[in-house]
Amino acid sequence: MTTVTATAARKSLYNLVDDVALSHDPIQIVGKRHSAVLVSEDDWRAIQETLFLTSIPGMRESIQKGLSAPIEECSEELAW
């Protein structure tokens, strides 16, 4: 992960936002008191969705089971 100082980030914020959106590589911004990470909006939404889905009891196991199922065994009709 690329690391930049808060001062450098301030000077090139628009470029950093573009870089993160295009590359999907987060950028760590280090300040004197605290640090933060800049991620693209798409990546942030994906992280939030993953956290939500894995918070549902049994969802992680259901997804893993579905991923390992052969395509021939999958139904074309959804039960839900």
VEXROLO-713997 format. One record per residue: z, y, x of N, C-alpha, C, CB in turn; residue number from 0. Coordinates in nm, 2 decimals, always signed. Atoms other than C-alpha are relative to their C-alpha. Glycine has a CB too. Example, Ala and Ser with C-alpha at 12.3 -4.5 7.8 and 13.67 -1.06 7.14 Angstrom:
<atoms>
> n.z,n.y,n.x,ca.z,ca.y,ca.x,c.z,c.y,c.x,cb.z,cb.y,cb.x,i
> +0.00,-0.12,+0.09,+0.78,-0.45,+1.23,+0.00,+0.12,+0.09,+0.12,+0.00,-0.10,0
> +0.00,-0.11,-0.09,+0.71,-0.11,+1.37,+0.08,+0.11,-0.08,-0.14,+0.05,+0.04,1
</atoms>
This chain:
<atoms>
> n.z,n.y,n.x,ca.z,ca.y,ca.x,c.z,c.y,c.x,cb.z,cb.y,cb.x,i
> +0.00,-0.12,+0.08,+0.00,+0.00,+0.00,+0.00,+0.12,+0.09,+0.12,+0.00,-0.10,0
> +0.00,-0.12,-0.07,-0.09,+0.34,+0.13,+0.12,+0.09,-0.03,-0.13,+0.08,-0.04,1
> -0.12,-0.09,+0.02,+0.20,+0.58,+0.18,-0.04,+0.14,+0.05,+0.12,-0.05,+0.09,2
> +0.03,-0.14,-0.03,+0.17,+0.96,+0.18,+0.13,+0.08,-0.03,-0.12,+0.06,-0.08,3
> -0.11,-0.08,+0.02,+0.43,+1.23,+0.20,-0.02,+0.08,-0.13,+0.03,+0.10,+0.12,4
> +0.02,-0.08,+0.12,+0.50,+1.44,-0.11,-0.08,+0.13,+0.02,+0.14,+0.04,-0.06,5
> +0.08,-0.12,-0.04,+0.36,+1.74,+0.07,-0.15,-0.03,+0.00,+0.05,+0.06,+0.13,6
> +0.15,+0.04,+0.00,+0.03,+1.56,+0.14,-0.05,-0.03,-0.13,-0.01,-0.12,+0.10,7
> +0.04,+0.03,+0.13,+0.02,+1.43,-0.21,-0.03,+0.12,-0.08,+0.11,-0.09,-0.07,8
> +0.02,-0.12,+0.07,+0.06,+1.77,-0.35,-0.13,+0.07,+0.03,+0.12,+0.10,+0.02,9
> +0.12,-0.06,-0.05,-0.23,+1.90,-0.14,-0.12,-0.07,-0.05,+0.00,+0.01,+0.15,10
> +0.12,+0.07,+0.04,-0.47,+1.63,-0.25,+0.02,-0.09,-0.13,-0.04,-0.10,+0.11,11
> -0.04,+0.07,+0.12,-0.33,+1.52,-0.59,-0.13,-0.05,-0.08,+0.08,+0.08,-0.09,12
> +0.12,+0.04,+0.08,-0.67,+1.52,-0.77,-0.08,-0.11,+0.07,-0.09,+0.12,-0.02,13
> +0.07,+0.10,-0.08,-0.83,+1.31,-0.49,+0.08,-0.13,-0.01,-0.02,+0.04,+0.14,14
> -0.09,+0.12,+0.01,-0.53,+1.06,-0.50,-0.02,-0.06,-0.13,+0.14,+0.04,+0.03,15
> +0.02,+0.06,+0.13,-0.57,+1.02,-0.87,-0.13,-0.07,-0.02,+0.02,+0.11,-0.11,16
> +0.14,+0.06,+0.00,-0.94,+0.95,-0.84,+0.00,-0.13,+0.08,-0.10,+0.10,+0.06,17
> +0.00,+0.12,-0.09,-0.88,+0.70,-0.55,+0.08,-0.11,-0.07,+0.07,+0.04,+0.13,18
> -0.08,+0.11,+0.06,-0.61,+0.51,-0.74,-0.07,-0.05,-0.13,+0.14,+0.06,-0.05,19
> +0.07,+0.04,+0.12,-0.82,+0.50,-1.06,-0.12,-0.09,+0.04,-0.05,+0.12,-0.08,20
> +0.12,+0.08,-0.04,-1.13,+0.36,-0.87,+0.04,-0.12,+0.08,-0.08,+0.09,+0.08,21
> -0.03,+0.11,-0.09,-0.96,+0.13,-0.62,+0.11,-0.10,-0.06,+0.05,+0.05,+0.13,22
> -0.11,+0.07,+0.06,-0.66,+0.01,-0.84,+0.10,-0.04,+0.11,-0.05,-0.13,-0.06,23
> -0.10,+0.01,-0.10,-0.45,+0.03,-0.52,+0.10,+0.11,-0.02,-0.06,+0.00,+0.15,24
> -0.10,-0.10,+0.02,-0.12,+0.20,-0.58,+0.03,+0.08,+0.13,+0.13,-0.06,-0.05,25
> -0.03,-0.08,-0.11,-0.01,+0.48,-0.35,+0.15,+0.04,-0.01,-0.09,+0.13,+0.01,26
> -0.14,-0.04,-0.01,+0.35,+0.53,-0.24,+0.01,+0.15,+0.04,+0.08,-0.09,+0.09,27
> -0.02,-0.14,-0.03,+0.46,+0.90,-0.24,+0.15,+0.01,+0.04,-0.04,+0.09,-0.11,28
> -0.13,-0.01,-0.06,+0.76,+0.96,-0.01,+0.05,+0.14,+0.01,+0.01,-0.07,+0.13,29
> -0.06,-0.13,-0.01,+0.98,+1.26,-0.05,+0.13,+0.00,+0.08,+0.03,+0.06,-0.14,30
> -0.12,-0.01,-0.07,+1.29,+1.38,+0.12,+0.12,-0.07,-0.07,+0.04,+0.15,+0.03,31
> -0.11,+0.06,+0.07,+1.52,+1.25,-0.15,-0.04,-0.13,-0.07,+0.05,+0.10,-0.10,32
> +0.04,+0.11,+0.07,+1.32,+1.00,-0.34,-0.14,-0.04,+0.03,+0.02,+0.02,-0.15,33
> +0.14,+0.04,-0.01,+1.00,+0.80,-0.35,-0.05,-0.04,-0.14,-0.01,-0.12,+0.10,34
> +0.07,+0.04,+0.13,+0.75,+0.72,-0.63,-0.13,-0.08,+0.04,-0.02,+0.12,-0.09,35
> +0.13,+0.07,-0.01,+0.44,+0.51,-0.68,-0.10,+0.05,-0.10,+0.02,-0.15,-0.01,36
> +0.10,-0.04,+0.09,+0.12,+0.64,-0.82,-0.09,-0.12,-0.03,-0.08,+0.12,+0.07,37
> +0.09,+0.11,+0.04,-0.08,+0.38,-1.02,-0.09,+0.06,-0.11,+0.08,-0.12,-0.06,38
> +0.09,-0.04,+0.10,-0.38,+0.42,-1.25,+0.05,-0.02,-0.14,-0.14,-0.07,+0.02,39
> -0.05,+0.02,+0.14,-0.33,+0.45,-1.62,-0.04,-0.14,-0.05,-0.07,+0.11,-0.09,40
> +0.04,+0.14,+0.04,-0.52,+0.12,-1.68,+0.09,-0.10,+0.06,-0.14,-0.03,+0.05,41
> -0.09,+0.10,-0.06,-0.30,-0.06,-1.43,+0.14,+0.01,-0.06,+0.01,+0.03,+0.15,42
> -0.13,-0.02,+0.06,+0.02,+0.10,-1.58,+0.00,-0.07,-0.14,+0.03,+0.15,-0.02,43
> +0.00,+0.06,+0.13,-0.09,-0.02,-1.93,+0.00,-0.15,+0.01,-0.13,+0.05,-0.08,44
> +0.00,+0.15,-0.02,-0.16,-0.37,-1.80,+0.14,-0.05,+0.04,-0.10,-0.04,+0.11,45
> -0.13,+0.03,-0.04,+0.18,-0.38,-1.64,+0.09,+0.00,-0.12,+0.06,+0.10,+0.11,46
> -0.09,-0.01,+0.12,+0.35,-0.27,-1.96,-0.03,-0.12,-0.10,-0.02,+0.13,-0.07,47
> +0.03,+0.11,+0.09,+0.16,-0.53,-2.16,+0.05,-0.14,+0.05,-0.16,-0.01,-0.02,48
> -0.05,+0.12,-0.06,+0.25,-0.81,-1.92,+0.15,-0.01,-0.02,-0.03,+0.00,+0.15,49
> -0.15,+0.00,+0.02,+0.62,-0.71,-1.93,+0.03,-0.03,-0.15,+0.06,+0.14,+0.04,50
> -0.03,+0.02,+0.14,+0.61,-0.70,-2.31,-0.03,-0.15,-0.04,-0.09,+0.09,-0.09,51
> +0.03,+0.14,+0.03,+0.44,-1.04,-2.34,+0.10,-0.10,+0.06,-0.14,-0.04,+0.04,52
> -0.09,+0.09,-0.07,+0.67,-1.21,-2.09,+0.14,+0.02,-0.06,+0.00,+0.02,+0.15,53
> -0.13,-0.02,+0.06,+0.97,-1.07,-2.28,+0.02,-0.08,-0.13,+0.03,+0.15,-0.03,54
> +0.00,+0.08,+0.12,+0.88,-1.28,-2.59,+0.04,-0.14,+0.04,-0.13,+0.00,-0.07,55
> -0.04,+0.13,-0.04,+1.07,-1.61,-2.57,-0.11,-0.10,-0.02,+0.12,-0.04,-0.08,56
> +0.10,+0.11,+0.01,+0.83,-1.90,-2.50,-0.15,+0.05,+0.02,+0.00,-0.06,-0.13,57
> +0.14,-0.05,-0.02,+0.52,-1.67,-2.45,-0.05,-0.04,+0.13,+0.00,+0.15,-0.02,58
> +0.05,+0.03,-0.13,+0.50,-1.73,-2.08,-0.05,-0.15,+0.01,+0.11,+0.02,+0.11,59
> +0.03,+0.14,-0.01,+0.50,-2.11,-2.12,-0.13,-0.03,-0.09,+0.12,-0.08,-0.06,60
> +0.12,+0.01,+0.09,+0.24,-2.08,-2.41,-0.12,+0.04,+0.07,+0.02,+0.08,-0.13,61
> +0.12,-0.05,-0.07,+0.01,-1.88,-2.19,-0.04,-0.10,+0.11,+0.03,+0.14,+0.06,62
> +0.02,+0.09,-0.11,+0.05,-2.12,-1.90,-0.06,-0.13,-0.06,+0.12,-0.04,+0.08,63
> +0.05,+0.12,+0.06,-0.02,-2.42,-2.13,-0.15,+0.03,-0.04,+0.09,-0.04,-0.13,64
> +0.14,-0.03,+0.04,-0.33,-2.25,-2.27,-0.09,+0.01,+0.11,+0.00,+0.13,-0.08,65
> +0.08,-0.01,-0.12,-0.46,-2.17,-1.93,-0.04,-0.13,+0.06,+0.06,+0.09,+0.11,66
> +0.03,+0.13,-0.06,-0.44,-2.53,-1.82,-0.07,-0.10,-0.10,+0.13,-0.07,+0.04,67
> +0.07,+0.08,+0.10,-0.60,-2.67,-2.14,-0.15,+0.00,+0.03,+0.03,+0.05,-0.14,68
> +0.15,+0.01,-0.01,-0.96,-2.80,-2.10,-0.07,+0.07,-0.11,-0.05,-0.14,+0.01,69
> +0.07,-0.08,+0.10,-1.21,-2.58,-2.29,-0.04,-0.09,-0.12,-0.12,+0.07,+0.06,70
> +0.05,+0.09,+0.11,-1.33,-2.89,-2.48,+0.11,-0.02,-0.10,-0.04,-0.13,+0.06,71
> -0.12,+0.03,+0.09,-0.98,-2.93,-2.63,+0.04,+0.13,-0.08,+0.12,-0.05,+0.07,72
> -0.04,-0.12,+0.07,-0.97,-2.57,-2.76,-0.07,+0.01,-0.13,-0.04,+0.13,+0.09,73
> +0.05,-0.02,+0.14,-1.02,-2.50,-3.13,-0.08,+0.13,-0.01,+0.11,-0.01,-0.10,74
> +0.07,-0.13,+0.02,-1.27,-2.24,-3.24,+0.07,+0.08,-0.11,-0.15,-0.03,-0.04,75
> -0.07,-0.07,+0.11,-1.05,-2.16,-3.54,+0.14,+0.03,+0.05,+0.01,-0.09,-0.13,76
> -0.13,-0.04,-0.04,-0.73,-1.97,-3.47,+0.10,-0.03,-0.11,+0.00,+0.15,+0.04,77
> -0.10,+0.03,+0.10,-0.41,-2.08,-3.64,+0.07,+0.12,-0.05,+0.10,-0.10,+0.06,78
> -0.07,-0.13,+0.04,-0.29,-1.72,-3.66,-0.09,+0.09,-0.06,+0.08,+0.06,+0.11,79
</atoms>
